[in-house]
């Protein structure tokens, strides 16, 4: 953790005698700028980590194998990046840079380990599964003889990126969380 980081992990969860103390120590919410900077840093470091994993696997299994399994390698690297930081109750490099951390949206307290792991799994696997689903839909649309299906196939490839950009724009306007997974898991920064 960076010096002065506002992370409280020494408190025993569920201890009712500490409830007033815990609520007084609740972390203030991160600003939109802090969340955006943290997301950018984490995306940069995550991509660098993925590249290092790809190079290491390329040296062990060969570049053809890495190219064939590029998306699986990327998903595994995302999982490792999240698991090495977020899931072990440490800040990600982006969060550490901005001195923010994931907390329970309702209480402002650090997230339990189970919810952190769920967030890491969803964050790592959702892009991979969406890419696989998109590839199947595009393939099915291209093999169809329908002109509508062919037009849909041409647009599907950019649909996921358009949604990601819309999410980022809504976040910047303060109308959406930093990550979509944060809403069902009750995560704030």
N, C-alpha and C positions, 0 to 999 in steps of 0.2 A: 504494500500500500504506500501511496505517496505520503510524505509528511503532512499532517493536518487533515488527512482524509477522514471523512465523517462516517466511518463504518463501525458498527457496534456488534461484535460477535461474542463477547464474553458473557452476556446476559443469558440466563437460563430461560428457554422458551416455555411459556405456559405457567410461569411462577406468578401467582396472583399478587404476592407482596411487592413485586417489582413493577406491576402495571402502571402506577402513577409515575415512576421514574422513567419507564420505557416511553410513555406517551410524552413526557417532557423532553426526551432525547430524540424524538422522531426527526428524521431528516427532512429538511426543506425540499420542496420539489425543484428539479432542475429546470432551467430556462430552456426555451426552444433552441436558442443558439448553442447552449451547452450540449443538448441532446443531438443536434445536428453535427456539431464538431466531433463528438464521441462516435457517432455512427460513421462519419467519414474516416476517422482514424482506424476504427475497427474494420471497415471495409478494406482500407489500404493494407493494414497489417494482416488481415485474413487472406487477402489475395497474395501477398508476399509469402505467407506461410504455405499456402496451397502450391505456389510455384516451387518452393523448397522441397515440399513433399513429392511433387511430380519429378523433380530432378533426382532426388534420392531413389525413388522407385524406378526411374529410367535407368539409373546406374545398376540397379539390382535385377530388374525384370526386362529391361530393354525399352527403348523409346516407342516401338510399335505397340507393346502391351499398354504403356501409359496412354498413348493416343487412342487406342481402342476403348479403354476404360476411363477416359478423361473425366466424364461427369461423376462417376463413382469415386474417383480419386478426389475430386473437388468436394463432394459431399463428405467424404471421410475426413478431409482436411478441415472443413467447417466444423465438424463434430469435435475433432481434436482441439481446434482453436477455442471453441466454446467450453469444452470440457476441462481444458487446462487453466481456464480463468474463471468464468462465470460459475460453473458447476461446483467448484471447490471453494466457493464463498470469497473469491478474490475479484477485484475489479478487472475488467478487460483493459488492455492498453489504452483504448479510447476513453473509457470511463475514468481511468487513472489520470490521464492527461487533463481531463476536464474536472477532476475531483468530484465525480458523481458516482452513484451506485444504484443497482436495482433494489427496489424496496416494495413492500406490500402497499398497493395503492390505497387501501382502507386505513392502515395503521401507520404507515411511514417507517415500519421496521424492516430490517433485512429479511429477504425471502427465505423460507425453509428450503433445505437442500432439494427435496423432491420437486418443488415447483421450478427451481432453477434448472434441474436436469430436464424437466419437461420442456421448458423454454428452449434449452440448447438443442434437444432432439427435434423439436418442431422447426426451429430456425435453420437447422442443418439439413433436414430431410425434405421439408416442404419445397424448396426450389428444385431439388433433384426430382421429386415426384411430379411436380408441375411440368418440368421440362420433358420428362418421359411421356406424360399424358399429352402434352402439346405435340410431340413427335408422332404419337399414334394417331391423333386427330388429323394432323396434316397429311400423314400417309394415307389414311382412309379417305380424306377429302380429295386428294390427288388421284387416287385410283377410281374414284367415282366418275361417272360420265355426266354428272349434273354440272352445268355452268355455275350454278350458285355454290356448289361444293368447291369448285376450283377457285372461285373468287374468295371464299372463306379460307381456303388453304393459304392463299397469298397473304392474308391479313393475320392469320393466327400467330405466325412467328413473332410479330411485333406486339401482340396483345399483352403478353406477360410484362414486357418492358414498359408499355404504356400504363399498366396498372401500378407498377412499382413507382413510376414517375408521378402518377396521380397521388399515391400514398405520401410520397415525399412532399409534394406541393401542399397537401392538406395538413401535414405535420408542421410545415413552415408557417402556415396560417393559424396554427394553434387549434385546428379542427380535428386532429387525429393523433393517435399515439405514435411514438417513434417506430415501433414495429407492430404489425397487426396481431401478432401472438400475445402482445401485452394485455389486450382487452380481456379475452377469456380467462387468462391466468391472473388478472388483477395486479399487474406489474406497473410500477411507475419508476421514474428516474429522478 
